[in-house]
């Protein structure tokens, strides 16, 4: 009996690290200037829960424009990147196990002085506190391939942008509004009701870049 118990304990101890490795993942953030794709040092990277209501960790990029957040529980996170002299970017990132989940942020420099506008009105139904409201989120082909986790689903790609949600049947909603999404390909509107259909209008595998405008 004693040898059996010893062997059983050994097997359990060997299995436990493997089980633990499957519930966490690492996030690597690469921050570049959109104009020349040069690395941006000293950018502030904030990792929040998907709703953006709770900060999980904040780090800064090094001279190579990179930062790392280790041991994140699996799931979706809102990643915000900003630099006071260049710009900001954000995205919803899905953390997968046993790999470096890479997010490349493109910051756009602006020479125009900053203006503060106070707007009063009804609150948005989804992500009402998201500072990216009204912005255009740009994602390149490499980002699309890394985030395709649902069988090359365009809906899954769109849902990585802040303010975009998919319901239980795969329909896309922008900031809580139903039938508020239009789809354009190379500047030409595509006559497909993406927001009210669960069919696949386009295969994102063949897209070089995607821009999602919300607000």
C-alpha positions in Angstrom: 0.0 0.0 0.0 2.8 2.5 0.9 4.5 2.2 -2.5 1.2 2.7 -4.3 0.5 5.9 -2.3 4.0 7.2 -3.0 3.6 6.6 -6.7 0.2 8.3 -6.6 1.5 11.4 -4.9 4.4 11.6 -7.4 1.9 11.5 -10.3 -0.2 14.2 -8.7 2.8 16.5 -8.2 3.9 16.0 -11.8 0.4 16.8 -13.1 -0.2 19.9 -11.0 2.4 22.2 -12.8 1.0 21.2 -16.2 -2.6 22.1 -15.0 -1.4 25.4 -13.6 0.3 26.3 -16.9 -3.0 26.1 -18.8 -4.8 28.7 -16.8 -2.4 31.6 -17.3 -0.7 33.4 -20.2 1.8 36.2 -20.9 1.2 39.4 -22.7 3.9 41.2 -24.8 3.2 44.8 -25.9 5.1 46.3 -28.8 4.6 50.1 -29.2 5.6 51.8 -32.4 5.2 55.2 -34.0 2.7 54.8 -36.9 4.6 57.2 -39.1 7.8 55.2 -39.3 7.1 52.2 -37.1 10.0 53.2 -34.8 9.8 51.8 -31.3 8.4 54.1 -28.7 10.1 54.1 -25.3 8.5 55.1 -22.0 4.9 54.6 -23.1 2.5 53.7 -20.4 0.7 50.4 -20.8 -2.4 49.8 -18.7 -4.0 46.4 -18.6 -7.7 46.4 -17.4 -10.5 44.0 -17.2 -12.6 43.8 -20.5 -15.1 46.4 -19.3 -12.3 48.8 -18.4 -13.6 49.3 -14.8 -10.6 47.8 -13.0 -6.8 48.2 -13.5 -4.9 44.9 -13.3 -1.4 46.1 -14.0 0.5 49.1 -15.4 4.0 49.0 -17.0 6.2 51.2 -19.2 8.0 50.2 -22.4 11.7 50.0 -22.5 14.1 51.5 -25.1 13.1 48.7 -27.5 9.4 49.8 -27.2 8.4 46.6 -25.6 6.8 45.7 -22.3 5.7 42.4 -20.8 2.9 41.4 -18.3 3.3 37.8 -17.1 0.9 35.3 -15.6 -2.4 36.8 -16.6 -5.4 34.5 -16.1 -6.9 33.4 -19.4 -9.6 35.7 -20.9 -10.2 39.0 -22.5 -8.5 42.3 -21.4 -8.6 45.9 -22.4 -5.1 47.1 -23.1 -4.5 50.9 -23.2 -1.2 52.4 -24.4 -0.4 56.1 -24.3 2.5 58.5 -24.6 2.1 62.2 -23.7 4.0 63.4 -26.8 2.8 60.9 -29.4 -0.6 59.5 -28.9 -2.6 56.5 -27.6 -4.0 53.2 -28.8 -6.2 50.5 -27.2 -7.6 47.1 -28.0 -9.4 44.1 -26.5 -6.8 41.3 -26.3 -7.5 37.6 -25.7 -5.0 35.8 -23.5 -4.2 32.2 -24.6 -2.1 29.7 -22.7 1.4 28.5 -23.3 2.4 31.4 -25.7 3.4 35.0 -25.8 0.2 36.9 -26.7 1.5 39.9 -28.7 -0.2 43.3 -29.1 1.3 45.9 -31.4 0.1 49.4 -30.6 0.4 52.1 -33.3 0.7 55.6 -31.8 -0.1 58.6 -34.1 1.9 61.8 -33.4 0.0 65.1 -33.6 1.4 68.7 -33.7 -2.0 70.3 -32.9 -2.5 71.7 -29.4 -4.7 69.6 -27.2 -8.2 70.9 -26.6 -10.6 69.9 -23.8 -14.2 69.6 -24.8 -17.0 69.0 -22.3 -19.9 67.1 -23.8 -23.2 66.5 -22.0 -25.7 63.9 -23.1 -27.1 60.4 -22.6 -24.7 57.8 -21.5 -23.6 55.1 -23.9 -25.0 51.6 -23.2 -21.6 49.9 -23.7 -18.2 51.0 -22.4 -19.5 54.5 -21.6 -16.2 55.3 -19.9 -13.9 54.2 -22.7 -11.6 57.1 -23.8 -11.4 55.6 -27.3 -15.0 56.6 -28.1 -15.3 58.0 -31.6 -11.8 56.8 -32.5 -10.6 54.6 -35.4 -8.9 51.4 -34.3 -6.3 50.1 -36.8 -5.2 46.5 -36.9 -2.7 44.9 -39.4 -2.8 41.4 -40.9 -0.4 39.9 -38.3 -2.7 41.1 -35.5 -5.7 39.6 -37.3 -4.0 36.2 -37.6 -3.0 36.1 -34.0 -6.5 37.0 -32.7 -8.4 34.6 -35.0 -9.6 32.1 -32.4 -13.1 31.3 -33.7 -12.6 29.7 -37.1 -11.6 32.8 -39.1 -14.7 34.7 -37.9 -15.0 38.3 -38.9 -17.3 38.9 -35.9 -14.5 37.7 -33.6 -12.0 40.1 -35.2 -14.4 43.1 -34.9 -15.0 42.3 -31.2 -11.3 43.0 -30.5 -12.0 46.7 -30.9 -13.2 48.7 -27.9 -17.0 49.3 -28.0 -17.8 46.3 -30.2 -19.6 43.3 -28.8 -21.0 40.0 -30.1 -24.0 38.4 -28.6 -24.6 34.7 -27.9 -25.5 34.0 -31.6 -22.6 35.9 -33.1 -24.4 39.1 -34.0 -22.3 42.3 -33.8 -23.4 45.3 -31.8 -21.5 48.6 -31.6 -21.8 50.3 -28.2 -25.1 48.6 -27.5 -26.8 49.8 -30.7 -28.6 47.3 -32.9 -28.2 47.6 -36.6 -25.5 50.3 -36.2 -22.7 48.7 -38.2 -21.7 49.3 -41.8 -19.0 47.3 -43.7 -16.8 48.8 -46.4 -14.1 47.0 -48.5 -11.5 49.4 -50.0 -13.8 52.3 -49.4 -16.8 50.6 -51.1 -19.8 49.8 -48.9 -20.6 46.1 -48.8 -24.4 45.5 -48.9 -24.4 42.9 -46.2 -26.3 43.3 -42.9 -23.4 42.2 -40.7 -25.0 43.4 -37.5 -28.2 41.3 -38.0 -26.7 38.2 -39.6 -24.6 35.4 -38.2 -23.4 34.4 -41.6 -19.8 35.1 -42.7 -19.8 38.1 -45.1 -16.0 38.2 -45.5 -13.1 35.8 -44.7 -10.6 37.9 -42.6 -7.8 35.6 -43.6 -7.6 37.5 -46.9 -7.6 41.0 -45.3 -4.3 43.0 -45.1 -5.7 45.5 -42.6 -8.8 46.4 -40.8 -10.0 49.8 -39.4 -12.9 49.9 -36.9 -14.5 53.3 -36.2 -16.8 53.6 -33.2 -18.7 56.4 -31.6 
